Amino acid sequence: MQQPSILVATDFSEHCDQVLTKAFALANSKGLKLNIVHVVEDSIFKFEDKPEKIKANCIKFLMKNFPQIELNRFYFKVGSIEDEIAKLANEIKASMLVIGNSGENFSFEKLIMGSTTKKIIRTLDIPTLVIKNNKIIDYKYILVPTDFTDESKKSIEDSFKLFPECRINLLHVYSVPFGNRLNMYGIDDTNAKQYVSNIASQNLEEGYNFIDRFIDNKKKLTLTIENDVLTSEYFTEGNSDLLDGVDLISLHTTGNISFFTFEMLERSDKDVLIIRK
């Protein structure tokens, strides 16, 4: 049986070394092999040199900066970035894809924040870890926005599978139906406050019931509930109270959270784990 492994996609741009460094650290911590892929987008850039020469230059860089690499685990591909990565991830049975947050305009800038990223994340059967900073990987405290759905439960379970020693703070943001129109509807302040309080209590109860469904990891979960509108602002350093001590943000691409996933990814200063299912 083929050993599960981590696949890191690199564009050899200015900050690729920090992505590879963190990917190696993650693979070592999980006892997994690390595979590296570089895809040349043939529809954008046409070569005069043979691909073998370019591959040799890639290997030269890797051997100089990461001598621990196993060369038989470096893959050089020419073609569509998303198609080649998805195909290789399936072939080698990778448990996670690791990608960076920057790159050349013709390659990974499009990959990270554009339609190519969305296509990869939505079609891969494995989580995608987007490296957003150069801090040493030690994912002990993860923030997970949740809508209390079955899909959200699965993404939390997947996060625990990848990082079994972590603790997770669940963030649930809700709004009060008709909250800004209660006075206009003739509801007095006392009844309006009671209505708002009842909504808060319902969400809190739903949250604790949701946590009770995690039999094995219940003690590793905490809950933050806020009456607000979920936006990407929650995932920037300005929100210091919520992000204090957070190492990683885990997002899923289903349910209500999916509407904000890629905006959150773009704004976050923390590394982001995207779980498709």
Phi, psi and omega in degrees: 000136182290134182288131176301148184211172176257139177247124176247128178262126181235147177252001181059031176275189191302321186255017183295334182295324180290327177293314180294321178299314181290326178294318177298318180297319179294316179298318180295320182292332181261358180067033182247155174284149179251126174251144181238136177231138171236124181248126174266122182284098186289340180282347182250320186237122179258138185267147164262327178277157177287146179305329181298325180291319179294319178299319180297322178294322177297314180296321179300317178297314183296317181294328179287318187262336181222072184296346180282355183294142172267114189298334178286356177253013172258129183240126177251121184235148173238124181154208178282128184303307185294321182292317182292320180294314181298318181295316181293318180303321179289319182297318185266002179057048179294141178270346181199145172256133177245127178226163181265185185246006181212168180169182179289154184301329184275355185232268193278347172297317174294322183296315187287312189249359185253198184294332180296317177302312182299320180294317179298310184296322183280343182253334179292145176267006181238157177294154176243123177259119180259118181280122184248349182208177183256018178289147180298136181292123175201070189283084181258336184227112186246137174259127182232110171295138183220149174245014176066022179270168176298324179296320178294321178300317181296321180294326177291317177299321178295323178297320177293325179296320181285324183227075188296340181267001186280164167248146184236130172259119179274128177253118176240118180250126182232161175240153179271119180303129178062020186304322182274005181239007184299314179295322179295331179276004176085015179273125183289168187299321182297312180290328178295316179296320179295320178299312180297319179295321179295319178298317179298317180296320179298317180292322179295317178297318178298322179295315179292324175295324178296316180297325180298342181284346180265084187297313186281331187241016183305319184288348180265003184250137169236168187226129172241123180239131181225139174272099187193190174247127182288118178225173180292345180299335179296342191245022174250162185298340179297336178270066192294323183296314182291324185266000182301118179082356182288131178262333189206144173248127181251125184236148174242161189252030178230166177066201183294330182294330186299334180294338185247356190306309187283332173292318177299317180302317183291323186272339187293140172266350178267158170300147185234130174256123179253124179245119189291314186266000000 
